[in-house]
């Protein structure tokens, strides 16, 4: 199921920000949560209802260098992407 969304982050690893890209097969409600590896929430973004197609969201809210987990909720389907801040 997650493969249909083609979730990517570029660049990864990154210095200041990374662009999260995903495909929606149909109009969907999308929420993004950035967490550290201990599960602490760094940022929550409600993107609202997005139309079908390719979407990009620039993520900038990260703490110190390290690994982070980006959780994307698309109409209740959860997709994760690990990103690394240098």
C-alpha positions as CSV (number, residue, x, y, z in Angstrom):
1,X,0.0,0.0,0.0
2,X,2.8,2.5,0.9
3,X,4.5,2.0,-2.4
4,X,1.6,3.6,-4.2
5,X,2.5,7.0,-2.6
6,X,6.2,6.9,-3.7
7,X,7.3,8.8,-0.6
8,X,10.8,10.3,-1.0
9,X,13.0,12.9,0.7
10,X,15.6,14.9,-1.2
11,X,18.3,15.6,-0.4
12,X,18.8,12.9,2.2
13,X,21.1,13.4,4.1
14,X,20.6,17.1,4.3
15,X,21.9,20.2,6.1
16,X,19.1,22.7,6.6
17,X,16.0,21.3,4.9
18,X,14.7,18.4,2.8
19,X,11.9,18.3,0.3
20,X,9.3,15.5,1.0
21,X,7.6,14.3,-2.3
22,X,4.7,12.0,-2.6
23,X,2.0,10.9,-5.1
24,X,-1.6,10.8,-4.3
25,X,-3.8,8.4,-6.4
26,X,-6.9,10.4,-5.3
27,X,-7.8,13.5,-3.3
28,X,-6.7,12.9,0.3
29,X,-6.3,14.5,3.7
30,X,-2.6,14.6,4.5
31,X,-0.8,15.2,7.8
32,X,3.0,15.2,8.4
33,X,4.7,14.6,11.7
34,X,8.5,14.9,12.2
35,X,9.8,12.9,15.1
36,X,13.2,12.2,16.6
37,X,14.3,8.6,17.0
38,X,12.9,8.5,20.5
39,X,9.5,9.3,19.2
40,X,9.3,12.9,20.4
41,X,7.3,15.1,18.1
42,X,9.4,17.9,16.5
43,X,6.8,19.3,14.2
44,X,3.3,18.6,13.0
45,X,1.9,19.9,9.7
46,X,-1.7,19.5,8.5
47,X,-1.6,19.9,4.8
48,X,-5.3,19.6,4.5
49,X,-7.1,18.0,1.6
50,X,-4.8,17.7,-1.4
51,X,-5.8,16.8,-5.0
52,X,-4.6,13.7,-6.7
53,X,-1.1,14.0,-8.2
54,X,2.5,14.8,-7.2
55,X,3.1,17.0,-4.1
56,X,6.2,18.5,-2.4
57,X,6.5,19.8,1.1
58,X,9.7,21.4,2.4
59,X,10.6,20.4,5.9
60,X,12.8,22.7,7.9
61,X,12.0,22.0,11.6
62,X,14.8,19.7,12.8
63,X,17.0,19.8,15.9
64,X,20.6,18.8,16.1
65,X,22.3,16.6,13.5
66,X,21.0,13.0,13.5
67,X,18.3,10.7,12.3
68,X,14.6,11.7,12.2
69,X,11.4,9.9,11.2
70,X,8.9,11.5,9.0
71,X,5.4,10.1,9.5
72,X,2.9,10.9,6.7
73,X,-0.8,10.1,7.3
74,X,-2.7,9.9,4.1
75,X,-6.4,9.3,4.7
76,X,-5.5,7.0,7.7
77,X,-2.7,5.1,5.9
78,X,0.6,5.8,7.6
79,X,3.8,5.9,5.6
80,X,7.3,6.5,7.2
81,X,10.5,7.9,5.8
82,X,13.8,8.1,7.7
83,X,15.8,11.3,7.0
84,X,19.3,12.3,8.3
85,X,20.4,15.8,9.2
86,X,24.1,16.4,8.9
